[in-house]
């Protein structure tokens, strides 16, 4: 099998093998439907697919990747015009579905925390 792409160097010709788009799409096992718990897995799989496909084929791969984005997540992309690169699509998905922990979140958790029965607040962070 011949490599999809050959890089010419001044001294030697190196063959670099890239996967086909179809092979790379096999890495994306599950579509992303807006489930925040599955976002990281989806993004990591797509990142790997883009690394394995020749850069000349990234536009085609992106079209296939977009078909793996379903449900509520699709509607988040359709309202945006800037989805012509994976970096832009990834940014939109992370903006809408990535779990973000702000200082307010941790402050609320701290203030709503309760001590165990018979334990003093100053001992709350120490083991029993």
N, CA, C and O atoms as a Tinker XYZ file with bonds, in Angstrom:
   512  protein
     1  N      0.850000   -1.171000    0.000000    73     2
     2  CA     0.000000    0.000000    0.000000    64     1     3
     3  C      0.896000    1.233000    0.000000    63     2     4     5
     4  O      1.848000    1.309000    0.776000    81     3
     5  N      0.601000    2.182000   -0.850000    73     3     6
     6  CA     1.378000    3.409000   -0.912000    64     5     7
     7  C      0.859000    4.413000    0.092000    63     6     8     9
     8  O     -0.340000    4.454000    0.370000    81     7
     9  N      1.745000    5.217000    0.637000    73     7    10
    10  CA     1.277000    6.252000    1.569000    64     9    11
    11  C      0.435000    7.283000    0.843000    63    10    12    13
    12  O      0.625000    7.543000   -0.345000    81    11
    13  N     -0.504000    7.868000    1.584000    73    11    14
    14  CA    -1.371000    8.901000    1.023000    64    13    15
    15  C     -0.594000   10.172000    0.716000    63    14    16    17
    16  O     -1.010000   10.968000   -0.126000    81    15
    17  N      0.525000   10.365000    1.392000    73    15    18
    18  CA     1.225000   11.635000    1.271000    64    17    19
    19  C      2.719000   11.384000    1.382000    63    18    20    21
    20  O      3.155000   10.580000    2.206000    81    19
    21  N      3.497000   12.057000    0.567000    73    19    22
    22  CA     4.950000   11.945000    0.621000    64    21    23
    23  C      5.520000   13.330000    0.856000    63    22    24    25
    24  O      5.193000   14.276000    0.139000    81    23
    25  N      6.377000   13.449000    1.868000    73    23    26
    26  CA     7.015000   14.719000    2.189000    64    25    27
    27  C      8.419000   14.696000    1.602000    63    26    28    29
    28  O      9.185000   13.769000    1.864000    81    27
    29  N      8.758000   15.690000    0.822000    73    27    30
    30  CA    10.090000   15.755000    0.245000    64    29    31
    31  C     10.987000   16.622000    1.097000    63    30    32    33
    32  O     10.654000   17.765000    1.410000    81    31
    33  N     12.128000   16.072000    1.469000    73    31    34
    34  CA    13.141000   16.786000    2.210000    64    33    35
    35  C     14.282000   17.052000    1.239000    63    34    36    37
    36  O     14.348000   16.423000    0.183000    81    35
    37  N     15.171000   17.960000    1.571000    73    35    38
    38  CA    16.277000   18.281000    0.669000    64    37    39
    39  C     17.223000   17.097000    0.485000    63    38    40    41
    40  O     17.891000   16.995000   -0.544000    81    39
    41  N     17.286000   16.200000    1.474000    73    39    42
    42  CA    18.216000   15.072000    1.382000    64    41    43
    43  C     17.520000   13.768000    1.005000    63    42    44    45
    44  O     18.039000   12.997000    0.198000    81    43
    45  N     16.373000   13.525000    1.572000    73    43    46
    46  CA    15.721000   12.244000    1.414000    64    45    47
    47  C     14.219000   12.440000    1.226000    63    46    48    49
    48  O     13.664000   13.482000    1.575000    81    47
    49  N     13.579000   11.424000    0.671000    73    47    50
    50  CA    12.123000   11.434000    0.558000    64    49    51
    51  C     11.575000   10.510000    1.633000    63    50    52    53
    52  O     11.894000    9.322000    1.664000    81    51
    53  N     10.750000   11.061000    2.512000    73    51    54
    54  CA    10.164000   10.285000    3.599000    64    53    55
    55  C      8.707000   10.002000    3.265000    63    54    56    57
    56  O      7.984000   10.900000    2.835000    81    55
    57  N      8.277000    8.786000    3.456000    73    55    58
    58  CA     6.864000    8.450000    3.258000    64    57    59
    59  C      6.140000    8.503000    4.582000    63    58    60    61
    60  O      6.559000    7.855000    5.541000    81    59
    61  N      5.080000    9.250000    4.654000    73    59    62
    62  CA     4.276000    9.347000    5.868000    64    61    63
    63  C      2.899000    8.808000    5.549000    63    62    64    65
    64  O      2.241000    9.270000    4.617000    81    63
    65  N      2.470000    7.836000    6.320000    73    63    66
    66  CA     1.170000    7.227000    6.067000    64    65    67
    67  C      0.093000    7.917000    6.901000    63    66    68    69
    68  O      0.246000    8.121000    8.105000    81    67
    69  N     -0.968000    8.260000    6.242000    73    67    70
    70  CA    -2.143000    8.809000    6.908000    64    69    71
    71  C     -3.294000    7.836000    6.707000    63    70    72    73
    72  O     -3.303000    7.073000    5.740000    81    71
    73  N     -4.253000    7.856000    7.604000    73    71    74
    74  CA    -5.450000    7.026000    7.473000    64    73    75
    75  C     -6.422000    7.681000    6.503000    63    74    76    77
    76  O     -6.381000    8.889000    6.269000    81    75
    77  N     -7.279000    6.867000    5.955000    73    75    78
    78  CA    -8.365000    7.411000    5.150000    64    77    79
    79  C     -9.398000    8.023000    6.093000    63    78    80    81
    80  O     -9.384000    7.763000    7.296000    81    79
    81  N    -10.269000    8.817000    5.549000    73    79    82
    82  CA   -11.332000    9.422000    6.357000    64    81    83
    83  C    -12.219000    8.320000    6.944000    63    82    84    85
    84  O    -12.637000    8.403000    8.099000    81    83
    85  N    -12.501000    7.298000    6.148000    73    83    86
    86  CA   -13.350000    6.198000    6.628000    64    85    87
    87  C    -12.706000    5.477000    7.807000    63    86    88    89
    88  O    -13.387000    5.145000    8.777000    81    87
    89  N    -11.405000    5.234000    7.730000    73    87    90
    90  CA   -10.705000    4.581000    8.839000    64    89    91
    91  C    -10.718000    5.463000   10.088000    63    90    92    93
    92  O    -10.941000    4.975000   11.196000    81    91
    93  N    -10.481000    6.748000    9.904000    73    91    94
    94  CA   -10.448000    7.676000   11.037000    64    93    95
    95  C    -11.820000    7.791000   11.697000    63    94    96    97
    96  O    -11.911000    7.950000   12.914000    81    95
    97  N    -12.871000    7.713000   10.913000    73    95    98
    98  CA   -14.220000    7.825000   11.478000    64    97    99
    99  C    -14.551000    6.644000   12.392000    63    98   100   101
   100  O    -15.448000    6.750000   13.229000    81    99
   101  N    -13.850000    5.536000   12.248000    73    99   102
   102  CA   -14.077000    4.387000   13.125000    64   101   103
   103  C    -13.652000    4.693000   14.560000    63   102   104   105
   104  O    -14.093000    4.018000   15.490000    81   103
   105  N    -12.807000    5.694000   14.749000    73   103   106
   106  CA   -12.390000    6.100000   16.088000    64   105   107
   107  C    -13.516000    6.796000   16.856000    63   106   108   109
   108  O    -13.547000    6.788000   18.087000    81   107
   109  N    -14.424000    7.388000   16.113000    73   107   110
   110  CA   -15.528000    8.125000   16.731000    64   109   111
   111  C    -16.680000    7.136000   16.892000    63   110   112   113
   112  O    -17.562000    7.045000   16.038000    81   111
   113  N    -16.656000    6.407000   17.989000    73   111   114
   114  CA   -17.576000    5.291000   18.175000    64   113   115
   115  C    -18.992000    5.715000   18.533000    63   114   116   117
   116  O    -19.951000    5.025000   18.187000    81   115
   117  N    -19.135000    6.843000   19.224000    73   115   118
   118  CA   -20.461000    7.280000   19.654000    64   117   119
   119  C    -20.716000    8.706000   19.170000    63   118   120   121
   120  O    -19.817000    9.547000   19.211000    81   119
   121  N    -21.933000    8.980000   18.713000    73   119   122
   122  CA   -22.260000   10.367000   18.374000    64   121   123
   123  C    -22.357000   11.202000   19.649000    63   122   124   125
   124  O    -22.561000   10.667000   20.739000    81   123
   125  N    -22.211000   12.496000   19.504000    73   123   126
   126  CA   -22.364000   13.399000   20.653000    64   125   127
   127  C    -23.715000   14.074000   20.550000    63   126   128   129
   128  O    -24.000000   14.758000   19.567000    81   127
   129  N    -24.555000   13.884000   21.570000    73   127   130
   130  CA   -25.914000   14.418000   21.554000    64   129   131
   131  C    -26.154000   15.516000   22.580000    63   130   132   133
   132  O    -27.291000   15.933000   22.798000    81   131
   133  N    -25.085000   15.981000   23.206000    73   131   134
   134  CA   -25.235000   17.025000   24.208000    64   133   135
   135  C    -25.030000   16.516000   25.619000    63   134   136   137
   136  O    -25.117000   17.288000   26.574000    81   135
   137  N    -24.758000   15.223000   25.769000    73   135   138
   138  CA   -24.505000   14.647000   27.094000    64   137   139
   139  C    -23.130000   15.113000   27.576000    63   138   140   141
   140  O    -22.104000   14.724000   27.019000    81   139
   141  N    -23.121000   15.939000   28.605000    73   139   142
   142  CA   -21.870000   16.533000   29.105000    64   141   143
   143  C    -20.855000   15.488000   29.535000    63   142   144   145
   144  O    -19.649000   15.722000   29.446000    81   143
   145  N    -21.323000   14.352000   29.994000    73   143   146
   146  CA   -20.423000   13.291000   30.447000    64   145   147
   147  C    -19.649000   12.661000   29.289000    63   146   148   149
   148  O    -18.589000   12.072000   29.500000    81   147
   149  N    -20.170000   12.782000   28.074000    73   147   150
   150  CA   -19.536000   12.151000   26.914000    64   149   151
   151  C    -18.727000   13.138000   26.070000    63   150   152   153
   152  O    -18.094000   12.741000   25.093000    81   151
   153  N    -18.743000   14.400000   26.435000    73   151   154
   154  CA   -18.062000   15.423000   25.628000    64   153   155
   155  C    -16.569000   15.168000   25.526000    63   154   156   157
   156  O    -16.022000   15.172000   24.423000    81   155
   157  N    -15.900000   14.947000   26.645000    73   155   158
   158  CA   -14.441000   14.780000   26.639000    64   157   159
   159  C    -14.037000   13.611000   25.758000    63   158   160   161
   160  O    -13.092000   13.725000   24.977000    81   159
   161  N    -14.737000   12.484000   25.870000    73   159   162
   162  CA   -14.439000   11.307000   25.046000    64   161   163
   163  C    -14.611000   11.626000   23.561000    63   162   164   165
   164  O    -13.766000   11.268000   22.741000    81   163
   165  N    -15.706000   12.298000   23.223000    73   163   166
   166  CA   -15.969000   12.645000   21.830000    64   165   167
   167  C    -14.861000   13.544000   21.277000    63   166   168   169
   168  O    -14.347000   13.299000   20.186000    81   167
   169  N    -14.498000   14.572000   22.020000    73   167   170
   170  CA   -13.469000   15.512000   21.561000    64   169   171
   171  C    -12.122000   14.809000   21.406000    63   170   172   173
   172  O    -11.420000   15.040000   20.421000    81   171
   173  N    -11.756000   13.972000   22.345000    73   171   174
   174  CA   -10.477000   13.255000   22.245000    64   173   175
   175  C    -10.448000   12.338000   21.030000    63   174   176   177
   176  O     -9.427000   12.250000   20.347000    81   175
   177  N    -11.557000   11.653000   20.753000    73   175   178
   178  CA   -11.624000   10.776000   19.582000    64   177   179
   179  C    -11.524000   11.565000   18.279000    63   178   180   181
   180  O    -10.834000   11.150000   17.348000    81   179
   181  N    -12.209000   12.692000   18.218000    73   179   182
   182  CA   -12.155000   13.512000   17.005000    64   181   183
   183  C    -10.766000   14.119000   16.832000    63   182   184   185
   184  O    -10.252000   14.170000   15.715000    81   183
   185  N    -10.156000   14.577000   17.915000    73   183   186
   186  CA    -8.787000   15.102000   17.829000    64   185   187
   187  C     -7.845000   14.056000   17.244000    63   186   188   189
   188  O     -7.022000   14.367000   16.383000    81   187
   189  N     -7.967000   12.820000   17.710000    73   187   190
   190  CA    -7.124000   11.738000   17.209000    64   189   191
   191  C     -7.397000   11.491000   15.723000    63   190   192   193
   192  O     -6.463000   11.276000   14.950000    81   191
   193  N     -8.651000   11.519000   15.326000    73   191   194
   194  CA    -8.997000   11.318000   13.919000    64   193   195
   195  C     -8.350000   12.394000   13.049000    63   194   196   197
   196  O     -7.831000   12.093000   11.974000    81   195
   197  N     -8.377000   13.633000   13.503000    73   195   198
   198  CA    -7.760000   14.716000   12.731000    64   197   199
   199  C     -6.242000   14.568000   12.646000    63   198   200   201
   200  O     -5.638000   14.958000   11.647000    81   199
   201  N     -5.629000   14.011000   13.678000    73   199   202
   202  CA    -4.183000   13.779000   13.631000    64   201   203
   203  C     -3.818000   12.701000   12.622000    63   202   204   205
   204  O     -2.742000   12.745000   12.026000    81   203
   205  N     -4.704000   11.739000   12.427000    73   203   206
   206  CA    -4.404000   10.599000   11.558000    64   205   207
   207  C     -4.747000   10.820000   10.090000    63   206   208   209
   208  O     -4.310000   10.057000    9.229000    81   207
   209  N     -5.522000   11.853000    9.802000    73   207   210
   210  CA    -5.942000   12.132000    8.420000    64   209   211
   211  C     -5.065000   13.233000    7.844000    63   210   212   213
   212  O     -4.705000   14.183000    8.540000    81   211
   213  N     -4.729000   13.098000    6.580000    73   211   214
   214  CA    -3.907000   14.102000    5.903000    64   213   215
   215  C     -4.598000   15.467000    5.968000    63   214   216   217
   216  O     -5.811000   15.548000    5.778000    81   215
   217  N     -3.855000   16.522000    6.229000    73   215   218
   218  CA    -4.453000   17.857000    6.329000    64   217   219
   219  C     -5.281000   18.275000    5.110000    63   218   220   221
   220  O     -6.215000   19.066000    5.248000    81   219
   221  N     -4.961000   17.766000    3.938000    73   219   222
   222  CA    -5.758000   18.086000    2.745000    64   221   223
   223  C     -7.169000   17.523000    2.827000    63   222   224   225
   224  O     -8.058000   17.969000    2.101000    81   223
   225  N     -7.382000   16.551000    3.702000    73   223   226
   226  CA    -8.688000   15.900000    3.823000    64   225   227
   227  C     -9.453000   16.336000    5.076000    63   226   228   229
   228  O    -10.501000   15.772000    5.390000    81   227
   229  N     -8.942000   17.316000    5.779000    73   227   230
   230  CA    -9.600000   17.767000    7.015000    64   229   231
   231  C    -10.994000   18.338000    6.756000    63   230   232   233
   232  O    -11.888000   18.165000    7.585000    81   231
   233  N    -11.196000   19.009000    5.634000    73   231   234
   234  CA   -12.530000   19.548000    5.336000    64   233   235
   235  C    -13.558000   18.432000    5.177000    63   234   236   237
   236  O    -14.689000   18.546000    5.649000    81   235
   237  N    -13.155000   17.355000    4.510000    73   235   238
   238  CA   -14.055000   16.216000    4.328000    64   237   239
   239  C    -14.327000   15.549000    5.674000    63   238   240   241
   240  O    -15.472000   15.233000    5.998000    81   239
   241  N    -13.275000   15.340000    6.448000    73   239   242
   242  CA   -13.433000   14.728000    7.768000    64   241   243
   243  C    -14.366000   15.557000    8.639000    63   242   244   245
   244  O    -15.204000   15.002000    9.349000    81   243
   245  N    -14.231000   16.874000    8.591000    73   243   246
   246  CA   -15.088000   17.748000    9.400000    64   245   247
   247  C    -16.559000   17.546000    9.047000    63   246   248   249
   248  O    -17.409000   17.544000    9.937000    81   247
   249  N    -16.869000   17.375000    7.769000    73   247   250
   250  CA   -18.261000   17.161000    7.371000    64   249   251
   251  C    -18.794000   15.861000    7.971000    63   250   252   253
   252  O    -19.943000   15.804000    8.409000    81   251
   253  N    -17.963000   14.816000    7.991000    73   251   254
   254  CA   -18.371000   13.551000    8.608000    64   253   255
   255  C    -18.509000   13.694000   10.119000    63   254   256   257
   256  O    -19.437000   13.145000   10.713000    81   255
   257  N    -17.597000   14.423000   10.740000    73   255   258
   258  CA   -17.662000   14.638000   12.192000    64   257   259
   259  C    -18.949000   15.366000   12.555000    63   258   260   261
   260  O    -19.598000   15.023000   13.544000    81   259
   261  N    -19.316000   16.351000   11.777000    73   259   262
   262  CA   -20.554000   17.098000   12.067000    64   261   263
   263  C    -21.778000   16.196000   12.032000    63   262   264   265
   264  O    -22.757000   16.456000   12.732000    81   263
   265  N    -21.737000   15.133000   11.219000    73   263   266
   266  CA   -22.879000   14.206000   11.197000    64   265   267
   267  C    -22.946000   13.373000   12.468000    63   266   268   269
   268  O    -23.990000   12.792000   12.767000    81   267
   269  N    -21.854000   13.304000   13.219000    73   267   270
   270  CA   -21.835000   12.580000   14.494000    64   269   271
   271  C    -22.312000   13.446000   15.651000    63   270   272   273
   272  O    -22.406000   12.974000   16.784000    81   271
   273  N    -22.610000   14.689000   15.376000    73   271   274
   274  CA   -23.137000   15.594000   16.402000    64   273   275
   275  C    -24.644000   15.662000   16.196000    63   274   276   277
   276  O    -25.114000   16.118000   15.154000    81   275
   277  N    -25.391000   15.212000   17.181000    73   275   278
   278  CA   -26.834000   15.059000   17.022000    64   277   279
   279  C    -27.586000   15.793000   18.128000    63   278   280   281
   280  O    -26.988000   16.386000   19.025000    81   279
   281  N    -28.891000   15.738000   18.040000    73   279   282
   282  CA   -29.762000   16.270000   19.080000    64   281   283
   283  C    -29.564000   17.740000   19.366000    63   282   284   285
   284  O    -29.410000   18.553000   18.454000    81   283
   285  N    -29.570000   18.070000   20.644000    73   283   286
   286  CA   -29.439000   19.457000   21.092000    64   285   287
   287  C    -28.120000   20.068000   20.634000    63   286   288   289
   288  O    -28.054000   21.263000   20.345000    81   287
   289  N    -27.084000   19.262000   20.568000    73   287   290
   290  CA   -25.773000   19.775000   20.168000    64   289   291
   291  C    -25.790000   20.277000   18.727000    63   290   292   293
   292  O    -25.102000   21.243000   18.400000    81   291
   293  N    -26.569000   19.631000   17.868000    73   291   294
   294  CA   -26.674000   20.081000   16.474000    64   293   295
   295  C    -27.271000   21.479000   16.405000    63   294   296   297
   296  O    -26.815000   22.320000   15.630000    81   295
   297  N    -28.290000   21.720000   17.217000    73   295   298
   298  CA   -28.927000   23.037000   17.190000    64   297   299
   299  C    -27.969000   24.131000   17.649000    63   298   300   301
   300  O    -28.058000   25.267000   17.183000    81   299
   301  N    -27.049000   23.797000   18.567000    73   299   302
   302  CA   -26.056000   24.790000   19.010000    64   301   303
   303  C    -25.114000   25.160000   17.863000    63   302   304   305
   304  O    -24.651000   26.298000   17.782000    81   303
   305  N    -24.832000   24.205000   16.980000    73   303   306
   306  CA   -23.943000   24.472000   15.848000    64   305   307
   307  C    -24.649000   25.193000   14.714000    63   306   308   309
   308  O    -24.046000   26.034000   14.046000    81   307
   309  N    -25.923000   24.876000   14.486000    73   307   310
   310  CA   -26.618000   25.463000   13.341000    64   309   311
   311  C    -26.880000   26.956000   13.504000    63   310   312   313
   312  O    -27.045000   27.664000   12.511000    81   311
   313  N    -26.922000   27.438000   14.730000    73   311   314
   314  CA   -27.144000   28.866000   14.928000    64   313   315
   315  C    -25.863000   29.674000   14.776000    63   314   316   317
   316  O    -25.898000   30.905000   14.777000    81   315
   317  N    -24.732000   28.984000   14.646000    73   315   318
   318  CA   -23.445000   29.652000   14.475000    64   317   319
   319  C    -22.990000   29.524000   13.028000    63   318   320   321
   320  O    -23.155000   28.473000   12.409000    81   319
   321  N    -22.426000   30.583000   12.501000    73   319   322
   322  CA   -21.901000   30.539000   11.142000    64   321   323
   323  C    -20.471000   30.007000   11.100000    63   322   324   325
   324  O    -20.032000   29.495000   10.071000    81   323
   325  N    -19.757000   30.122000   12.184000    73   323   326
   326  CA   -18.345000   29.769000   12.201000    64   325   327
   327  C    -18.127000   28.320000   12.626000    63   326   328   329
   328  O    -17.708000   28.044000   13.750000    81   327
   329  N    -18.417000   27.411000   11.716000    73   327   330
   330  CA   -18.184000   25.991000   11.996000    64   329   331
   331  C    -17.399000   25.355000   10.858000    63   330   332   333
   332  O    -17.606000   24.183000   10.542000    81   331
   333  N    -16.505000   26.112000   10.243000    73   331   334
   334  CA   -15.767000   25.587000    9.089000    64   333   335
   335  C    -14.429000   24.946000    9.457000    63   334   336   337
   336  O    -13.711000   24.480000    8.573000    81   335
   337  N    -14.083000   24.914000   10.744000    73   335   338
   338  CA   -12.900000   24.177000   11.194000    64   337   339
   339  C    -13.259000   23.402000   12.451000    63   338   340   341
   340  O    -14.202000   23.753000   13.161000    81   339
   341  N    -12.499000   22.344000   12.720000    73   339   342
   342  CA   -12.734000   21.557000   13.919000    64   341   343
   343  C    -12.495000   22.401000   15.174000    63   342   344   345
   344  O    -13.206000   22.243000   16.166000    81   343
   345  N    -11.516000   23.281000   15.142000    73   343   346
   346  CA   -11.227000   24.116000   16.310000    64   345   347
   347  C    -12.444000   24.973000   16.679000    63   346   348   349
   348  O    -12.748000   25.141000   17.860000    81   347
   349  N    -13.132000   25.508000   15.687000    73   347   350
   350  CA   -14.322000   26.326000   15.952000    64   349   351
   351  C    -15.473000   25.479000   16.488000    63   350   352   353
   352  O    -16.148000   25.872000   17.439000    81   351
   353  N    -15.695000   24.314000   15.875000    73   351   354
   354  CA   -16.759000   23.413000   16.327000    64   353   355
   355  C    -16.473000   22.951000   17.758000    63   354   356   357
   356  O    -17.363000   22.943000   18.609000    81   355
   357  N    -15.233000   22.572000   18.005000    73   355   358
   358  CA   -14.823000   22.127000   19.333000    64   357   359
   359  C    -15.054000   23.229000   20.365000    63   358   360   361
   360  O    -15.531000   22.960000   21.468000    81   359
   361  N    -14.716000   24.470000   20.010000    73   359   362
   362  CA   -14.930000   25.603000   20.911000    64   361   363
   363  C    -16.392000   25.796000   21.261000    63   362   364   365
   364  O    -16.727000   26.078000   22.411000    81   363
   365  N    -17.267000   25.646000   20.271000    73   363   366
   366  CA   -18.704000   25.799000   20.514000    64   365   367
   367  C    -19.208000   24.692000   21.432000    63   366   368   369
   368  O    -19.989000   24.946000   22.349000    81   367
   369  N    -18.759000   23.466000   21.184000    73   367   370
   370  CA   -19.188000   22.350000   22.035000    64   369   371
   371  C    -18.698000   22.532000   23.470000    63   370   372   373
   372  O    -19.450000   22.311000   24.419000    81   371
   373  N    -17.439000   22.935000   23.624000    73   371   374
   374  CA   -16.904000   23.145000   24.976000    64   373   375
   375  C    -17.591000   24.309000   25.667000    63   374   376   377
   376  O    -17.852000   24.252000   26.869000    81   375
   377  N    -17.883000   25.353000   24.926000    73   375   378
   378  CA   -18.566000   26.517000   25.505000    64   377   379
   379  C    -19.939000   26.147000   26.052000    63   378   380   381
   380  O    -20.368000   26.673000   27.079000    81   379
   381  N    -20.628000   25.237000   25.358000    73   379   382
   382  CA   -21.992000   24.885000   25.739000    64   381   383
   383  C    -22.103000   23.661000   26.637000    63   382   384   385
   384  O    -23.074000   23.538000   27.384000    81   383
   385  N    -21.133000   22.751000   26.585000    73   383   386
   386  CA   -21.305000   21.481000   27.285000    64   385   387
   387  C    -20.201000   21.106000   28.266000    63   386   388   389
   388  O    -20.372000   20.161000   29.037000    81   387
   389  N    -19.090000   21.807000   28.263000    73   387   390
   390  CA   -18.007000   21.461000   29.192000    64   389   391
   391  C    -18.417000   21.836000   30.610000    63   390   392   393
   392  O    -19.033000   22.878000   30.836000    81   391
   393  N    -18.071000   20.982000   31.554000    73   391   394
   394  CA   -18.373000   21.268000   32.956000    64   393   395
   395  C    -17.394000   22.312000   33.454000    63   394   396   397
   396  O    -16.181000   22.102000   33.442000    81   395
   397  N    -17.921000   23.416000   33.882000    73   395   398
   398  CA   -17.080000   24.493000   34.409000    64   397   399
   399  C    -17.364000   24.646000   35.891000    63   398   400   401
   400  O    -18.517000   24.696000   36.317000    81   399
   401  N    -16.323000   24.718000   36.646000    73   399   402
   402  CA   -16.450000   24.919000   38.089000    64   401   403
   403  C    -15.915000   26.305000   38.421000    63   402   404   405
   404  O    -14.716000   26.563000   38.314000    81   403
   405  N    -16.803000   27.179000   38.820000    73   403   406
   406  CA   -16.414000   28.542000   39.172000    64   405   407
   407  C    -16.212000   28.643000   40.679000    63   406   408   409
   408  O    -16.550000   27.727000   41.428000    81   407
   409  N    -15.665000   29.755000   41.102000    73   407   410
   410  CA   -15.513000   29.988000   42.541000    64   409   411
   411  C    -16.863000   29.993000   43.239000    63   410   412   413
   412  O    -16.977000   29.536000   44.376000    81   411
   413  N    -17.889000   30.510000   42.564000    73   411   414
   414  CA   -19.231000   30.512000   43.145000    64   413   415
   415  C    -19.713000   29.091000   43.424000    63   414   416   417
   416  O    -20.335000   28.827000   44.453000    81   415
   417  N    -19.420000   28.183000   42.501000    73   415   418
   418  CA   -19.813000   26.788000   42.682000    64   417   419
   419  C    -19.197000   26.221000   43.958000    63   418   420   421
   420  O    -19.888000   25.623000   44.783000    81   419
   421  N    -17.878000   26.419000   44.107000    73   419   422
   422  CA   -17.201000   25.878000   45.285000    64   421   423
   423  C    -17.624000   26.590000   46.565000    63   422   424   425
   424  O    -17.710000   25.961000   47.620000    81   423
   425  N    -17.888000   27.884000   46.486000    73   423   426
   426  CA   -18.362000   28.615000   47.670000    64   425   427
   427  C    -19.719000   28.078000   48.114000    63   426   428   429
   428  O    -19.946000   27.866000   49.306000    81   427
   429  N    -20.608000   27.861000   47.172000    73   427   430
   430  CA   -21.930000   27.321000   47.511000    64   429   431
   431  C    -21.817000   25.935000   48.123000    63   430   432   433
   432  O    -22.517000   25.622000   49.085000    81   431
   433  N    -20.928000   25.091000   47.564000    73   431   434
   434  CA   -20.721000   23.748000   48.118000    64   433   435
   435  C    -20.187000   23.836000   49.543000    63   434   436   437
   436  O    -20.600000   23.078000   50.421000    81   435
   437  N    -19.273000   24.761000   49.760000    73   435   438
   438  CA   -18.678000   24.888000   51.083000    64   437   439
   439  C    -19.714000   25.374000   52.100000    63   438   440   441
   440  O    -19.796000   24.842000   53.207000    81   439
   441  N    -20.500000   26.380000   51.727000    73   439   442
   442  CA   -21.468000   26.934000   52.666000    64   441   443
   443  C    -22.638000   25.993000   52.929000    63   442   444   445
   444  O    -23.277000   26.074000   53.978000    81   443
   445  N    -22.924000   25.098000   51.978000    73   443   446
   446  CA   -24.031000   24.175000   52.191000    64   445   447
   447  C    -23.567000   22.843000   52.778000    63   446   448   449
   448  O    -24.388000   21.969000   53.056000    81   447
   449  N    -22.262000   22.686000   52.966000    73   447   450
   450  CA   -21.737000   21.449000   53.554000    64   449   451
   451  C    -22.156000   21.348000   55.010000    63   450   452   453
   452  O    -22.312000   22.358000   55.696000    81   451
   453  N    -22.330000   20.152000   55.460000    73   451   454
   454  CA   -22.731000   19.925000   56.847000    64   453   455
   455  C    -21.712000   19.007000   57.506000    63   454   456   457
   456  O    -21.080000   18.172000   56.859000    81   455
   457  N    -21.582000   19.185000   58.767000    73   455   458
   458  CA   -20.691000   18.305000   59.507000    64   457   459
   459  C    -21.437000   17.035000   59.868000    63   458   460   461
   460  O    -22.668000   17.005000   59.890000    81   459
   461  N    -20.682000   15.996000   60.149000    73   459   462
   462  CA   -21.302000   14.763000   60.634000    64   461   463
   463  C    -21.803000   14.977000   62.051000    63   462   464   465
   464  O    -21.397000   15.934000   62.710000    81   463
   465  N    -22.659000   14.122000   62.522000    73   463   466
   466  CA   -23.210000   14.272000   63.855000    64   465   467
   467  C    -22.111000   14.206000   64.911000    63   466   468   469
   468  O    -21.292000   13.287000   64.904000    81   467
   469  N    -22.095000   15.156000   65.794000    73   467   470
   470  CA   -21.129000   15.172000   66.870000    64   469   471
   471  C    -19.755000   15.698000   66.478000    63   470   472   473
   472  O    -18.835000   15.671000   67.296000    81   471
   473  N    -19.590000   16.179000   65.240000    73   471   474
   474  CA   -18.288000   16.703000   64.814000    64   473   475
   475  C    -18.331000   18.216000   64.821000    63   474   476   477
   476  O    -19.350000   18.821000   64.490000    81   475
   477  N    -17.250000   18.806000   65.188000    73   475   478
   478  CA   -17.165000   20.264000   65.204000    64   477   479
   479  C    -16.729000   20.751000   63.822000    63   478   480   481
   480  O    -16.032000   20.038000   63.101000    81   479
   481  N    -17.137000   21.951000   63.461000    73   479   482
   482  CA   -16.808000   22.515000   62.140000    64   481   483
   483  C    -15.307000   22.581000   61.911000    63   482   484   485
   484  O    -14.840000   22.329000   60.800000    81   483
   485  N    -14.549000   22.914000   62.938000    73   483   486
   486  CA   -13.101000   23.072000   62.748000    64   485   487
   487  C    -12.443000   21.734000   62.443000    63   486   488   489
   488  O    -11.313000   21.709000   61.955000    81   487
   489  N    -13.115000   20.630000   62.716000    73   487   490
   490  CA   -12.549000   19.304000   62.446000    64   489   491
   491  C    -13.099000   18.704000   61.146000    63   490   492   493
   492  O    -12.794000   17.560000   60.809000    81   491
   493  N    -13.901000   19.474000   60.427000    73   491   494
   494  CA   -14.605000   18.937000   59.275000    64   493   495
   495  C    -13.676000   18.392000   58.196000    63   494   496   497
   496  O    -13.999000   17.377000   57.579000    81   495
   497  N    -12.544000   19.024000   57.951000    73   495   498
   498  CA   -11.654000   18.578000   56.886000    64   497   499
   499  C    -10.724000   17.460000   57.315000    63   498   500   501
   500  O    -10.020000   16.893000   56.479000    81   499
   501  N    -10.705000   17.135000   58.581000    73   499   502
   502  CA    -9.808000   16.090000   59.093000    64   501   503
   503  C    -10.529000   14.744000   59.087000    63   502   504   505
   504  O    -11.747000   14.688000   59.258000    81   503
   505  N     -9.775000   13.658000   58.889000    73   503   506
   506  CA   -10.433000   12.329000   58.902000    64   505   507
   507  C    -10.942000   11.991000   60.294000    63   506   508   509
   508  O    -10.480000   12.552000   61.288000    81   507
   509  N    -11.881000   11.086000   60.357000    73   507   510
   510  CA   -12.486000   10.670000   61.636000    64   509   511
   511  C    -11.491000   10.070000   62.576000    63   510   512
   512  O    -11.850000    9.676000   63.685000    81   511
